Amino acid sequence: TCGATHETEERVVQVRLRDFEVPMSGGFYLVEYMEELEEFFDIGKEIVCYSDPQDLADKIRYYLENEDQREEIRKAGYERAVRNHTWHKRFEMAFREMGMGS
C-alpha cells in the first residue's frame, strides 16, 4: 500500500496536496525529494528536500540553527504558492488547456 512504502525498497512518491498546503499556509516545508517537485518549486530556495534519514536529520539540525535562512526559504515558498499554486490559478490553466479561457 502507498501508506507503507517507507517500509520497503519499492518507494511510491508523488506530489500531494500538502506539498502546496504547507507553503501556502506559510510553513517552512522540508519534504522527501521527488523530481516532480521541481516543476512547482525551486528546491533549496522555496522548499527544502532530503534524500534519506541521515540527510533529513542533518537538515533539521541545520535549519533549526539557521533561522534567517529558514525564514527566507519559508517566505519564498509562501510567495511562490500564492503566486502560482492557488486553486484559481489551477482552474485558469485547466480551462486554458481545454480551450475555454482567454
C-alpha positions, 0 to 999 in steps of 0.5 A: 500500500502507498501508506507503507512504502517507507517500509520497503525498497519499492518507494511510491512518491508523488506530489500531494496536496500538502506539498502546496498546503504547507507553503501556502499556509506559510510553513517552512516545508522540508519534504522527501525529494521527488523530481516532480517537485521541481516543476512547482518549486525551486528546491533549496530556495522555496522548499527544502528536500532530503534524500534519506534519514541521515540527510533529513536529520542533518537538515533539521539540525541545520535549519533549526540553527539557521533561522534567517535562512529558514525564514527566507526559504519559508517566505519564498515558498509562501510567495511562490504558492500564492503566486502560482499554486492557488486553486484559481490559478489551477482552474485558469490553466485547466480551462486554458488547456481545454480551450475555454479561457482567454 
